[in-house]
Structure formats: structure tokens, C-alpha cells
Amino acid sequence: MSQFETAVDFKQTVRQRFEQDGWIATPAPPDAIGYDIELVRDSECVAVQIKHQRAKTHAGQLEKFIDFLERPEAAKFTRGFLVSGSGFTPSVFTYMRTEEVVDVALASFKDNEIVWEDGDVPPPPARSQLTYIGVFTCKGGVGKTTISAHLAGAFALNGYDVVLIDLDRQSNLRKLLGDGVYIPGRRGGLGATITVLNHTEWDEAEYPETRVVICDCSPEYDANPEAFIEKFNYCLIPTTLNPLGINKNADVIRRTFAAVRRSNTSAELFVIVNNYHSDEAKRNEVLNRILKTEFETLMAHDPKCHYIDPETVAIRFSKQLLYWGYHIVENDKPQLAFREIGGRSLPRTDFLKLLDYLEDHTQIEAAKAQETRSSAINN
């Protein structure tokens, strides 16, 4: 992709390749949103969306393209092609498999050729070191345990063994997931495990295949072993868009940021909106603007503090999450809230998108830092 100076050059080259394959390829109208090229051949009419970007195309971008194809204005298209110049994150392939997407095909542009993905989930990229993630807030009842468990589920769906460490004195992870769960692989392939431990049971040497550790932290800061807080690469702080609690939530988040920073100055800190009602567009817009404004000064002083706009990634309200834990009542085996309702699983999609957001954001920031260092050396 680096050979193309602009997205326009890249799209033109991709269009020419489709024409060489016998398609009639027409650029989308200037005011079109959702696709870049229209392909026609025989009885097919295909919408093509092209991604020219440094980071890999992620699950949220795939979901948005699928959403476009399901809208009335896309009724003429028989299917869609998503073409990426930088490849796809593992979550994209997991999304395609778990949501059983059949009307979208994925392709990468490599060596001036369109290379179609075969649909198999590639092995997860090697992680050179353990990634520690803390889910933490100085207030209970905002979904820490739910987010910890299901973010672990997203990593497991992508093929990573995960250790969940229960630092909360209530030990809700153990109550809900026991000693852990197994996430099966595709077509009989080997899956991944989620292992639940308390902090005294964790020893890196005893879990050599584990590359991701997620801590469900106690809302009482002093109850969290400092040795874990010091290791956090990411820290997630859940909140809600509640009109009566906006100011209180913002104060809790600021105190949480300050508490983490006393022990860890390098972690990327992210605010994530939980229990998000996506059908309340106007109210969400107003509340989101107010809450985001609360953190602008903080983010300006600490570039590693981030507010994730819920229009980009949020954990949406769903019946699956509302009733997660009902397996305890039924004396059923431990499980996550990834069951489908109406053929879809909002939690599965949302946590795959959250995983991609964290990975993409930190990779981009690392790339920027590397460019800055290179520039300084060259100058």
C-alpha cells in the first residue's frame, strides 16, 4: 500500500484490477456513503468498499459496511466486497465466522493483485510479551466483571489463551465462570481457554502459553495488589450515559485515573461506555458531548488518557448481557453471554470491536512514536 500516495490512486488501481477480471467498474457518486465502486457482471451488482489506511481493517469497519448493505439505498447490490490495503485484524475473520456473514467477501491488495481471503481464521499474531489489562473504577455496579469476562472472551475467540484474575473481594468472576471456560475453535480446530484465578494463584511461569491477563479490579483501590497495577498496559474504566450521574461519573473516573497514575505512569487509560442504548440517538448525542467535555482538560495533560466515543465503540444494552449469569440459576455450566438472539450477538460483536480498538489504537500510537524518533534521528 505504501506505493500509493493517496487513497484516490489506490482506489483507481483497485478499480482497474476489477476491470481486468471482467467487471464493469464504476466509481461511486461523489455524495455516496458506504461504498467506493460499483461492479456489474452478468446478474451481479456488487458494492465495493476500499480501505487505504496504515492500520489493519477492523471489525467495526466490517460491521458498518454490512449495516450499509442492509439499508434500503443498497437494495440493488447483490453482495459486497471489502478490500483492504493493509490486511484485516483477527477479529474481522472471527466476526465473519461467528455472525455467519455470507453476502460479504474479503480481499487484501498485495503486490498489485487482489487476493481473496478464504474465510479461515488465521492463527493469532504472536505476542512478544504478556499484555496486562485492568478493568477498574472507584465505584461498583458499572459492569467491571461483565466487561472483564467478555473482553477475555473476545481474545479467546481470536485464538488467545487468557487468564482472568479476580481482584474484587466479591469474587464474582469465580461465581459466574468457576475455574474457567473453553472457547471451541472452528471446524474442529483447537480453541482457547479462559482461566479464572485469584491473585495468589497467578504465576507467569506456570502459564507459558498465556499472552493476555485481564484483571477484574476491586473498586477499593487499596485492595488491589500494587504489583498488578504496575504491570497494566491498558486500563479500562467503564461508565454509563446517565443524565443524573454524569457529573458524579466524571468525578469517579478522574479519581480512578489519578489512582492508577500513582502506581503506573505508562498504561493507556480508556473510558468505555457500558449499557449503551443505541436507539436513543439525540439523548446520547447530548449526554456524550457533556461527558466527553468533562475529560478534555485531563486528556490534554495526559495523552495516554482516552475517552472512547460510543459512536465508535460501546457495549450496547442487550438481553444477553442483562441476563448473563442465569446459568447459575439453571445449574448450567459456566458460559459467556455470546448466545445469539435473532441470529445476532451484540455482546460478541461489541467486545470484538473493543478488542480491535485497543489493539489498533496502541499500535498506531507506537508507530507514531517510532516515526517521531526516526525523524529526530534523521534531523
Secondary structure, DSSP 8 states (H G I E B T S, - for coil): -TT-SSHHHHHHHHHHHHHHTT-EEEE--TT--S-SEEEEETTEEEEEEEE--SS-B-HHHHHHHHHHHTSGGGTT-SEEEEEESS-B-HHHHHHHHHTT--SEEEEEEETTEEEE--S--------SS-EEEEE--SSSSSSHHHHHHHHHHHHHHTT--EEEEE-STT-HHHHHHTTEEEE--GGG---EEEEEEEGGG--GGG-TT--EEEEE--SSGGGS-HHHHTT-SEEEEEE---TTTHHHHHHHHHHHHHHHHTT-SS-EEEEEE-SB-TT-HHHHHHHHHHHHHHHHHHHHH-TTEEE--TTTS--B--HHHHTTTHHHHTT-----S---BTTB-HHHHHHHHHHHHHHHHHHHHHHHHHHHHHHHHH-
